[in-house]
């Protein structure tokens, strides 16, 4: 790995087989239909393929943010849209449909898989989407179907709050092919992560952190305990999957309105930006970690960065260059720091 945007191999925007490049991002939220922008971002970061997830609650155009009922809305339509958007790119974009586990109809789920779905994303372990306990009896038929068919499942679980519920699910369904996002909600508590991996030998995790304070806390924890994380990964590397938590979105283009040199306005909506606001594994109140200079510096705009270009946003088509487009390479870079695979210098 290089500390910066990796040099891509293969043809930009092509449907090369993943074997051509060995990086696969297992955690990308495809919203806004920004397929071309996503493929270009994958190429810039030398990533062969990505798991792309139906994410209606993350699409600002839909206005379906979680509400008081803690249920996901619009997921059926989002699944149909995801399968349609990825139909021409299945060699690189692997669609994972999202479901409300107590509401999903198994014949409908089978229909999505016949239409090209490769896996399922469950958000029900997120604090804002936790309508029922994870091990609620209403979820049993879904878990049985997933287990019997060895369907890959990417799950978001805040294990600070819901570890015991997750444990009961895994004990009841020991052959579930589960990948637990954000180091299984334990990015700031490697003891909890080690315990989960020890107790549930089929469980896998992804390395995503997202942006904002949860991401900073996660990368800070890695910096502070890198030897421990490295040991966990080296012991069973097949259980750790790279994920960026990237979110695609169509945003405004730049205009030619100038600003004073060295100043930066609020960054525009990006074509691909990391998801933020995840509560899973966040540092509990009263135990905030200090942030290393290398981490916070990497998030600060400079007059040379795309976020500080001499332009201001205006309505229209989507830009494809923005500070947040670097998040995928930044995640790779900071993970490399944590695992001592590269010098400690500022990541992009």
SVG drawing of the C-alpha trace seen along z (x, -y; Angstrom):
<svg xmlns="http://www.w3.org/2000/svg" viewBox="-44 -37 52 62">
<polyline fill="none" stroke="black" stroke-width="0.4" points="0.0,0.0 1.1,-3.6 0.1,-6.4 -2.0,-8.3 -4.2,-7.5 -3.0,-4.1 -2.1,-3.8 -5.0,-1.9 -4.6,1.0 -7.1,2.0 -9.3,-0.3 -11.1,-3.2 -14.8,-2.5 -14.5,1.0 -16.0,4.2 -12.7,6.0 -13.0,9.2 -12.0,8.7 -9.1,11.1 -7.4,8.3 -7.0,6.4 -7.1,7.9 -8.8,5.2 -12.5,5.5 -14.4,3.0 -17.2,4.8 -19.0,1.7 -20.3,-0.9 -23.7,-2.6 -24.9,-3.2 -27.4,-6.0 -28.4,-8.6 -27.6,-6.3 -24.0,-7.5 -22.7,-4.3 -20.2,-6.0 -18.8,-8.2 -18.4,-5.1 -16.6,-3.1 -14.2,-6.0 -13.6,-6.3 -12.8,-2.5 -10.4,-2.9 -8.6,-5.8 -8.1,-3.8 -7.1,-0.5 -10.1,1.4 -11.3,4.2 -14.9,4.5 -17.3,3.4 -20.3,4.7 -22.9,2.0 -25.8,1.7 -29.3,0.5 -29.5,-2.5 -32.8,-4.5 -32.2,-6.3 -29.0,-7.7 -30.4,-9.2 -31.3,-12.9 -33.5,-12.9 -35.9,-10.4 -36.2,-12.1 -36.4,-8.7 -34.2,-9.3 -35.0,-7.1 -38.0,-8.3 -39.6,-7.6 -40.7,-4.1 -37.0,-3.1 -37.9,-1.3 -36.4,-1.6 -38.7,-2.9 -38.5,-2.6 -36.3,0.4 -38.3,2.5 -38.1,-0.3 -34.4,-0.9 -33.6,2.8 -35.3,2.6 -33.4,-0.5 -30.1,1.0 -30.5,4.1 -31.4,1.9 -28.5,-0.4 -25.9,2.4 -27.3,4.7 -24.6,3.7 -21.7,3.9 -22.2,7.1 -18.5,8.1 -17.5,5.3 -20.6,4.2 -22.1,6.8 -25.6,5.7 -26.7,6.4 -30.4,5.8 -31.6,4.2 -34.6,5.5 -36.6,4.9 -36.2,8.4 -39.7,8.6 -41.4,7.4 -39.6,9.0 -41.5,11.5 -39.4,14.6 -40.7,15.0 -39.9,11.3 -36.4,11.9 -35.9,14.9 -37.0,12.7 -34.3,10.1 -31.7,12.9 -33.0,14.2 -32.6,10.7 -28.9,10.6 -28.6,9.8 -25.5,11.3 -26.2,10.7 -28.3,8.9 -27.6,5.8 -29.3,5.6 -29.3,2.2 -31.4,3.3 -28.4,3.1 -28.2,-0.6 -29.6,-2.6 -31.9,-4.6 -33.2,-1.5 -33.5,0.9 -37.3,1.4 -37.1,4.8 -34.4,6.9 -32.1,8.6 -33.2,12.0 -36.9,11.1 -39.0,14.2 -40.3,12.2 -36.8,12.4 -36.5,16.2 -37.8,17.1 -35.3,14.7 -32.4,16.0 -33.3,19.6 -33.5,18.7 -30.2,16.9 -28.5,19.7 -29.9,22.5 -28.7,20.8 -25.3,19.6 -26.2,16.0 -23.6,13.4 -25.0,10.9 -23.5,7.6 -24.9,6.3 -24.6,3.1 -24.6,3.8 -23.9,1.3 -22.3,3.9 -22.0,1.3 -25.8,1.6 -26.8,4.9 -23.9,7.4 -26.0,9.8 -28.8,9.7 -26.3,10.4 -24.8,13.3 -28.2,14.9 -28.7,14.7 -25.4,16.3 -25.9,19.1 -29.4,19.8 -28.0,19.7 -24.4,20.8 -23.9,21.2 -24.9,17.7 -22.4,16.1 -22.2,12.9 -19.9,9.9 -20.2,7.4 -19.4,3.8 -17.1,1.4 -15.1,4.1 -18.4,5.3 -19.1,2.0 -15.9,2.5 -13.5,0.1 -12.8,-1.6 -12.8,1.6 -10.6,4.4 -11.3,6.5 -14.9,6.7 -13.9,7.5 -11.5,10.3 -14.2,11.8 -16.7,11.9 -14.2,13.5 -13.2,16.0 -16.8,17.0 -18.2,17.1 -15.6,18.7 -17.6,18.0 -18.0,14.3 -16.2,11.9 -15.8,8.1 -15.1,5.2 -12.6,2.4 -14.8,-0.5 -15.1,-3.6 -16.9,-6.3 -16.4,-10.0 -17.0,-12.4 -16.3,-11.7 -17.0,-7.9 -14.3,-7.6 -11.8,-9.7 -12.4,-7.7 -12.0,-4.5 -8.7,-5.5 -7.5,-7.0 -8.1,-3.7 -6.1,-1.9 -3.2,-4.3 -3.2,-3.7 -3.5,0.1 -2.1,1.0 0.0,3.9 -3.1,5.6 -5.1,5.1 -2.3,6.3 -2.0,9.5 -5.8,10.1 -5.6,9.7 -2.4,11.8 -3.9,14.6 -7.0,15.0 -6.6,12.6 -9.5,14.2 -11.9,12.8 -11.0,9.1 -12.5,7.6 -11.7,4.1 -14.6,1.7 -14.7,-2.0 -18.4,-2.9 -18.4,-5.1 -21.7,-6.8 -22.3,-7.9 -24.5,-10.9 -25.1,-13.3 -24.3,-16.9 -23.9,-20.3 -21.2,-21.4 -18.7,-24.2 -19.2,-27.7 -16.5,-30.2 -17.3,-32.4 -13.9,-33.2 -13.0,-33.2 -10.1,-34.8 -6.9,-32.7 -6.4,-30.2 -10.1,-30.2 -12.6,-27.4 -16.4,-27.4 -18.5,-24.5 -17.6,-21.6 -20.2,-20.7 -22.1,-17.5 -19.6,-14.9 -20.0,-12.3 -18.6,-9.7 -18.3,-10.5 -17.9,-8.4 -21.0,-7.7 -21.1,-9.4 -23.3,-9.4 -22.8,-5.7 -23.4,-5.1 -21.9,-1.6 -18.8,-1.4 -18.6,-5.1 -16.7,-6.3 -19.0,-6.4 -19.6,-9.8 -16.9,-10.9 -14.2,-8.8 -13.4,-10.8 -10.0,-10.0 -7.4,-12.5 -6.9,-12.7 -3.5,-12.3 -2.2,-15.1 -1.8,-12.8 -5.5,-11.9 -6.9,-15.3 -4.6,-16.9 -5.8,-14.4 -9.3,-15.7 -8.4,-19.4 -8.9,-21.2 -6.0,-23.1 -6.1,-25.7 -4.8,-23.1 -7.4,-20.5 -10.5,-20.0 -12.7,-21.1 -11.0,-24.5 -10.9,-25.0 -11.8,-28.5 -15.5,-27.7 -18.8,-27.6 -21.6,-25.1 -24.6,-25.7 -27.5,-23.5 -26.9,-21.1 -25.0,-18.0 -22.7,-16.0 -19.1,-16.8 -16.7,-13.8 -13.8,-15.5 -14.0,-16.5 -12.0,-16.1 -14.2,-13.2 -13.4,-11.2 -10.0,-10.6 -11.7,-8.7 -11.2,-5.3 -7.5,-5.8 -7.3,-7.5 -8.8,-4.5 -6.3,-2.2 -3.5,-4.6 -4.5,-4.8 -5.0,-1.1 -1.5,-0.7 -0.2,-3.0 -2.0,-0.9 -0.5,2.3 3.0,0.7 3.0,1.3 4.0,-2.2 5.8,-5.2 4.0,-7.4 3.3,-10.4 0.2,-12.4 -2.4,-10.6 -4.4,-12.4"/>
</svg>
